[in-house]
């Protein structure tokens, strides 16, 4: 365990449907430089960070494919990896992944962790896919994640990254306590991820005013109940006529907010993440080995 790192979150403002990868990567690079100026060791970027949130539209396959990455890094994204290695900063970032296996296309909503040498050291594929599969005319915008992605098949990995144990989530995963607990049981000291969360939820519009509350509640509870630092990077602002939630954040293992964004634009926040603080919770309040009663929790994992 490295003791302490300077942890950063890079929130993104809106990305237009017409924006090129190169233009988006240039913005990510600018935030990477800001983080380096603050001597950050690791930065968290949002879900689907290289494109607009395309599941809001019904797309034909030809256009759909343009939003996916078939290699990582690729020609457009490699400059981000190269600069991170030059600056000695690790990062977590989300993207749409397209792989072909046995002649069949497979699509995942994916996040990777990259260490300070620019090497990919962990990969996660989103498990809790929200939204719907078929076009619904009654909606002001679509949420077709169940159409455009299949559920992740890598579980919830926890890997050593720069001397600390890292786990990743993507967007809707943060709302599910099982996400946090599995990685907590694996000893994750930093659990991080990105999101693209609309502030309007058509099926339950009476919850719209609670968007930030539910987001921060999930992040703070996940941190406290598992004794881990948590960090979430959002894509925010009015993106293609859809308002996306801000309040990207870093949370201490005590559940306290250590840093929160205050804009709807590209913004970098940082804090000192002391991993010794994980022990305050794990050795006292939530000592899993001493206090957990897994034999009484069988219903949680039942089909």
Kinemage of the C-alpha trace (Angstrom):
@kinemage 1
@onewidth
@group {chain A} dominant
@subgroup {mainchain}
@vectorlist {calphas} color= white
{ca unk a 1} P 0.000 0.000 0.000
{ca unk a 2} L 1.528 3.370 -1.020
{ca unk a 3} L 0.155 5.231 2.000
{ca unk a 4} L -0.965 8.388 0.241
{ca unk a 5} L -1.599 9.522 -3.320
{ca unk a 6} L -2.980 12.687 -4.828
{ca unk a 7} L -6.226 11.544 -6.428
{ca unk a 8} L -7.936 13.523 -9.191
{ca unk a 9} L -11.273 13.373 -10.993
{ca unk a 10} L -11.670 14.839 -14.475
{ca unk a 11} L -15.278 15.801 -15.138
{ca unk a 12} L -16.272 16.376 -18.774
{ca unk a 13} L -18.623 18.986 -20.097
{ca unk a 14} L -20.943 18.138 -23.014
{ca unk a 15} L -19.681 16.254 -26.057
{ca unk a 16} L -21.518 16.899 -29.330
{ca unk a 17} L -22.578 14.106 -31.653
{ca unk a 18} L -20.352 15.655 -34.313
{ca unk a 19} L -17.236 15.990 -32.128
{ca unk a 20} L -14.227 14.018 -33.363
{ca unk a 21} L -12.197 11.685 -31.142
{ca unk a 22} L -9.246 14.023 -31.601
{ca unk a 23} L -11.187 16.992 -30.257
{ca unk a 24} L -12.374 15.048 -27.212
{ca unk a 25} L -8.918 13.613 -26.523
{ca unk a 26} L -7.479 17.144 -26.640
{ca unk a 27} L -9.841 18.102 -23.821
{ca unk a 28} L -8.877 15.028 -21.809
{ca unk a 29} L -5.211 15.876 -22.326
{ca unk a 30} L -5.817 19.393 -21.024
{ca unk a 31} L -7.325 17.959 -17.835
{ca unk a 32} L -4.435 15.513 -17.533
{ca unk a 33} L -2.064 18.486 -17.614
{ca unk a 34} L -4.104 20.272 -14.952
{ca unk a 35} L -3.911 17.184 -12.759
{ca unk a 36} L -0.148 16.966 -13.319
{ca unk a 37} L 0.225 20.606 -12.269
{ca unk a 38} L -1.340 19.589 -8.948
{ca unk a 39} L 1.061 16.624 -8.729
{ca unk a 40} L -1.752 14.069 -9.100
{ca unk a 41} L -0.815 10.380 -9.189
{ca unk a 42} L -4.083 9.039 -10.629
{ca unk a 43} L -7.114 10.596 -12.352
{ca unk a 44} L -10.597 9.211 -12.995
{ca unk a 45} L -12.417 10.102 -16.233
{ca unk a 46} L -16.097 9.480 -17.141
{ca unk a 47} L -18.053 6.648 -18.728
{ca unk a 48} L -18.013 6.681 -22.571
{ca unk a 49} L -15.458 9.463 -22.334
{ca unk a 50} L -14.519 9.635 -26.040
{ca unk a 51} L -18.011 10.227 -27.479
{ca unk a 52} L -21.391 11.712 -26.770
{ca unk a 53} L -23.841 9.428 -24.929
{ca unk a 54} L -25.117 7.702 -28.067
{ca unk a 55} L -27.700 5.332 -26.443
{ca unk a 56} L -30.083 8.299 -26.413
{ca unk a 57} L -30.746 7.616 -30.131
{ca unk a 58} L -31.983 4.686 -32.219
{ca unk a 59} L -29.101 4.164 -34.654
{ca unk a 60} L -28.471 1.926 -37.632
{ca unk a 61} L -25.535 -0.452 -37.319
{ca unk a 62} L -23.204 1.532 -39.563
{ca unk a 63} L -23.490 4.695 -37.466
{ca unk a 64} L -23.564 2.729 -34.230
{ca unk a 65} L -20.169 1.200 -34.967
{ca unk a 66} L -18.563 4.643 -35.214
{ca unk a 67} L -19.051 5.185 -31.471
{ca unk a 68} L -17.090 2.059 -30.452
{ca unk a 69} L -13.389 1.430 -30.005
{ca unk a 70} L -11.984 -1.697 -31.657
{ca unk a 71} L -8.546 -1.219 -30.086
{ca unk a 72} L -7.308 0.596 -27.026
{ca unk a 73} L -5.342 2.656 -27.413
{ca unk a 74} L -6.063 3.398 -31.039
{ca unk a 75} L -4.667 6.111 -33.301
{ca unk a 76} L -6.923 8.846 -31.888
{ca unk a 77} L -6.663 7.842 -28.226
{ca unk a 78} L -2.940 6.958 -28.056
{ca unk a 79} L -1.826 10.559 -27.334
{ca unk a 80} L -3.652 10.394 -23.984
{ca unk a 81} L -1.747 7.253 -23.010
{ca unk a 82} L 1.559 8.679 -24.186
{ca unk a 83} L 1.155 11.913 -22.234
{ca unk a 84} L 0.038 10.039 -19.110
{ca unk a 85} L 3.220 7.958 -19.299
{ca unk a 86} L 5.320 11.089 -19.867
{ca unk a 87} L 3.725 12.802 -16.858
{ca unk a 88} L 3.719 9.661 -14.726
{ca unk a 89} L -0.048 9.725 -14.022
{ca unk a 90} L -2.311 6.684 -14.022
{ca unk a 91} L -5.952 6.937 -15.050
{ca unk a 92} L -9.308 5.196 -15.290
{ca unk a 93} L -11.497 5.850 -18.329
{ca unk a 94} L -14.664 4.475 -19.903
{ca unk a 95} L -15.428 3.733 -23.552
{ca unk a 96} L -17.667 1.669 -25.828
{ca unk a 97} L -15.824 -1.545 -26.741
{ca unk a 98} L -16.473 -3.572 -29.887
{ca unk a 99} L -14.877 -6.994 -30.185
{ca unk a 100} L -15.433 -9.711 -32.779
{ca unk a 101} L -15.399 -13.306 -31.568
{ca unk a 102} L -16.208 -16.250 -33.820
{ca unk a 103} L -17.396 -13.864 -36.512
{ca unk a 104} L -19.903 -12.235 -34.128
{ca unk a 105} L -19.812 -8.663 -32.845
{ca unk a 106} L -19.872 -8.204 -29.081
{ca unk a 107} L -20.432 -4.783 -27.560
{ca unk a 108} L -19.565 -3.743 -24.011
{ca unk a 109} L -19.634 -0.582 -21.929
{ca unk a 110} L -16.077 -0.810 -20.646
{ca unk a 111} L -13.642 0.879 -18.268
{ca unk a 112} L -9.909 0.365 -18.047
{ca unk a 113} L -7.261 1.372 -15.536
{ca unk a 114} L -3.903 2.509 -16.880
{ca unk a 115} L -0.815 2.795 -14.691
{ca unk a 116} L 1.738 5.597 -14.717
{ca unk a 117} L 3.725 3.876 -17.475
{ca unk a 118} L 0.759 3.985 -19.863
{ca unk a 119} L 0.070 0.254 -19.524
{ca unk a 120} L -3.482 -1.121 -19.188
{ca unk a 121} L -3.536 -3.041 -15.898
{ca unk a 122} L -7.252 -3.657 -15.312
{ca unk a 123} L -10.451 -3.920 -17.340
{ca unk a 124} L -14.098 -3.898 -16.254
{ca unk a 125} L -17.241 -4.326 -18.350
{ca unk a 126} L -20.474 -2.789 -17.043
{ca unk a 127} L -22.731 -5.353 -15.401
{ca unk a 128} L -25.829 -3.373 -14.344
{ca unk a 129} L -27.156 -2.108 -17.687
{ca unk a 130} L -30.063 0.320 -17.231
{ca unk a 131} L -32.612 1.501 -19.750
{ca unk a 132} L -34.485 -0.500 -22.357
{ca unk a 133} L -33.922 -2.511 -25.533
{ca unk a 134} L -36.663 -1.361 -27.932
{ca unk a 135} L -37.435 2.152 -29.138
{ca unk a 136} L -40.060 3.893 -26.983
{ca unk a 137} L -41.745 6.791 -28.763
{ca unk a 138} L -43.126 8.249 -25.536
{ca unk a 139} L -39.636 9.186 -24.296
{ca unk a 140} L -38.074 12.605 -25.015
{ca unk a 141} L -34.788 10.736 -25.461
{ca unk a 142} L -33.934 7.050 -25.510
{ca unk a 143} L -31.810 5.024 -23.082
{ca unk a 144} L -30.925 2.034 -25.231
{ca unk a 145} L -28.040 0.563 -23.247
{ca unk a 146} L -29.754 -2.844 -23.185
{ca unk a 147} L -29.848 -2.703 -26.992
{ca unk a 148} L -26.293 -1.505 -27.596
{ca unk a 149} L -24.384 -3.439 -24.919
{ca unk a 150} L -24.374 -6.886 -23.380
{ca unk a 151} L -23.822 -7.329 -19.634
{ca unk a 152} L -20.193 -7.452 -18.591
{ca unk a 153} L -18.510 -10.842 -18.401
{ca unk a 154} L -15.445 -10.017 -16.275
{ca unk a 155} L -17.066 -9.799 -12.851
{ca unk a 156} L -15.813 -7.038 -10.537
{ca unk a 157} L -12.013 -7.287 -10.717
{ca unk a 158} L -9.763 -5.682 -8.116
{ca unk a 159} L -6.179 -5.219 -9.265
{ca unk a 160} L -2.956 -3.701 -7.976
{ca unk a 161} L -2.421 -0.308 -9.590
{ca unk a 162} L 0.545 1.782 -8.540
{ca unk a 163} L 0.691 0.040 -5.178
{ca unk a 164} L -2.982 0.271 -4.186
{ca unk a 165} L -5.910 -2.043 -4.862
{ca unk a 166} L -8.314 -0.625 -7.444
{ca unk a 167} L -11.854 -1.619 -8.408
{ca unk a 168} L -14.028 0.029 -11.058
{ca unk a 169} L -17.739 0.566 -11.655
{ca unk a 170} L -19.660 2.247 -14.464
{ca unk a 171} L -22.629 4.571 -13.882
{ca unk a 172} L -25.669 2.497 -12.834
{ca unk a 173} L -23.394 0.028 -11.036
{ca unk a 174} L -22.900 2.616 -8.284
{ca unk a 175} L -26.553 2.350 -7.272
{ca unk a 176} L -26.268 -1.370 -6.453
{ca unk a 177} L -24.763 -2.278 -3.057
{ca unk a 178} L -23.555 -5.613 -4.422
{ca unk a 179} L -21.120 -3.729 -6.679
{ca unk a 180} L -19.408 -2.151 -3.706
{ca unk a 181} L -19.493 -5.180 -1.427
{ca unk a 182} L -17.877 -7.576 -3.906
{ca unk a 183} L -14.965 -5.191 -4.412
{ca unk a 184} L -14.855 -4.409 -0.709
{ca unk a 185} L -14.518 -8.118 0.029
{ca unk a 186} L -11.633 -8.240 -2.450
{ca unk a 187} L -9.853 -5.513 -0.524
{ca unk a 188} L -10.316 -2.578 -2.910
{ca unk a 189} L -8.854 0.616 -1.455
{ca unk a 190} L -10.068 2.856 -4.295
{ca unk a 191} L -13.341 2.135 -6.087
{ca unk a 192} L -13.907 4.513 -8.978
{ca unk a 193} L -15.829 4.989 -12.171
{ca unk a 194} L -17.634 7.292 -14.533
{ca unk a 195} L -21.234 8.116 -15.333
{ca unk a 196} L -23.560 9.794 -17.864
{ca unk a 197} L -26.676 10.405 -15.758
{ca unk a 198} L -29.627 12.409 -17.140
{ca unk a 199} L -31.286 14.659 -14.575
{ca unk a 200} L -34.671 13.716 -16.092
{ca unk a 201} L -35.842 10.113 -15.726
{ca unk a 202} L -38.991 9.703 -17.840
{ca unk a 203} L -40.436 6.613 -16.058
{ca unk a 204} L -40.279 8.320 -12.636
{ca unk a 205} L -40.101 12.102 -13.209
{ca unk a 206} L -41.062 12.760 -9.573
{ca unk a 207} L -37.514 11.671 -8.692
{ca unk a 208} L -35.795 14.202 -10.970
{ca unk a 209} L -35.093 16.616 -8.113
{ca unk a 210} L -33.358 13.794 -6.230
{ca unk a 211} L -30.749 13.014 -8.910
{ca unk a 212} L -27.785 14.553 -7.093
{ca unk a 213} L -28.936 13.263 -3.721
{ca unk a 214} L -29.202 9.663 -4.939
{ca unk a 215} L -25.829 9.894 -6.709
{ca unk a 216} L -23.979 11.234 -3.671
{ca unk a 217} L -25.861 8.895 -1.331
{ca unk a 218} L -24.668 5.892 -3.346
{ca unk a 219} L -21.076 7.120 -3.441
{ca unk a 220} L -20.921 7.955 0.253
{ca unk a 221} L -22.613 4.760 1.393
{ca unk a 222} L -20.362 2.651 -0.829
{ca unk a 223} L -17.281 4.289 0.652
{ca unk a 224} L -18.326 4.046 4.302
{ca unk a 225} L -19.785 0.530 4.243
{ca unk a 226} L -16.662 -0.864 2.570
{ca unk a 227} L -13.924 1.291 4.040
{ca unk a 228} L -12.682 2.499 0.655
{ca unk a 229} L -11.926 5.750 -1.085
{ca unk a 230} L -14.435 6.269 -3.883
{ca unk a 231} L -14.373 8.592 -6.883
{ca unk a 232} L -16.898 9.307 -9.633
{ca unk a 233} L -16.377 11.325 -12.806
{ca unk a 234} L -19.429 12.550 -14.673
{ca unk a 235} L -20.176 13.803 -18.146
{ca unk a 236} L -22.282 16.863 -17.410
{ca unk a 237} L -24.094 19.883 -18.819
{ca unk a 238} L -26.594 20.079 -21.670
{ca unk a 239} L -25.429 17.440 -24.143
{ca unk a 240} L -27.509 17.188 -27.329
{ca unk a 241} L -30.546 18.718 -25.550
{ca unk a 242} L -30.213 16.367 -22.567
{ca unk a 243} L -29.113 17.716 -19.182
{ca unk a 244} L -26.547 15.456 -17.523
{ca unk a 245} L -25.801 15.380 -13.823
{ca unk a 246} L -22.704 17.062 -12.414
{ca unk a 247} L -21.372 16.674 -8.869
{ca unk a 248} L -18.398 14.510 -9.760
{ca unk a 249} L -16.836 13.652 -6.434
{ca unk a 250} L -14.186 12.050 -4.262
{ca unk a 251} L -15.329 10.427 -1.008
{ca unk a 252} L -13.231 9.367 1.975
{ca unk a 253} L -13.626 5.905 3.579
{ca unk a 254} L -15.606 7.584 6.372
{ca unk a 255} L -18.248 8.583 3.828
{ca unk a 256} L -17.247 12.241 3.979
{ca unk a 257} L -17.118 14.259 0.773
{ca unk a 258} L -13.496 15.182 0.140
{ca unk a 259} L -14.049 17.065 -3.143
{ca unk a 260} L -17.013 17.884 -5.409
{ca unk a 261} L -17.208 19.688 -8.740
{ca unk a 262} L -19.132 22.953 -8.885
{ca unk a 263} L -19.514 23.487 -12.653
{ca unk a 264} L -21.190 21.873 -15.650
{ca unk a 265} L -17.972 21.973 -17.672
{ca unk a 266} L -14.612 20.243 -17.914
{ca unk a 267} L -13.293 20.463 -14.355
{ca unk a 268} L -10.545 18.801 -12.345
{ca unk a 269} L -10.812 18.190 -8.604
{ca unk a 270} L -8.130 16.685 -6.373
{ca unk a 271} L -7.563 15.513 -2.828
{ca unk a 272} L -4.961 13.614 -0.857
{ca unk a 273} L -6.172 10.004 -0.551
{ca unk a 274} L -4.600 8.397 2.521
{ca unk a 275} L -5.153 4.646 2.215
{ca unk a 276} L -4.365 4.141 5.901
{ca unk a 277} L -7.817 5.627 6.527
{ca unk a 278} L -9.343 2.487 5.028
{ca unk a 279} L -8.170 0.700 8.171
{ca unk a 280} L -10.232 3.024 10.394
{ca unk a 281} L -13.372 1.443 8.990
{ca unk a 282} L -12.199 -2.085 8.126
{ca unk a 283} L -10.478 -2.767 11.444
{ca unk a 284} L -13.255 -1.306 13.563
{ca unk a 285} L -16.715 -0.516 12.187
{ca unk a 286} L -16.930 -3.059 9.341
{ca unk a 287} L -14.480 -5.818 10.196
{ca unk a 288} L -15.751 -8.302 7.604
{ca unk a 289} L -14.015 -11.349 9.090
{ca unk a 290} L -15.296 -10.631 12.569
{ca unk a 291} L -18.815 -9.333 11.999
{ca unk a 292} L -20.168 -10.515 8.621
{ca unk a 293} L -22.820 -13.284 8.616
{ca unk a 294} L -22.725 -14.559 4.994
{ca unk a 295} L -24.775 -17.664 5.804
{ca unk a 296} L -27.695 -15.346 6.515
{ca unk a 297} L -27.349 -13.472 3.219
{ca unk a 298} L -28.051 -16.331 0.797
{ca unk a 299} L -31.099 -14.577 -0.670
{ca unk a 300} L -28.874 -11.805 -2.053
{ca unk a 301} L -27.228 -14.160 -4.550
{ca unk a 302} L -30.266 -16.320 -5.282
{ca unk a 303} L -31.668 -16.252 -8.812
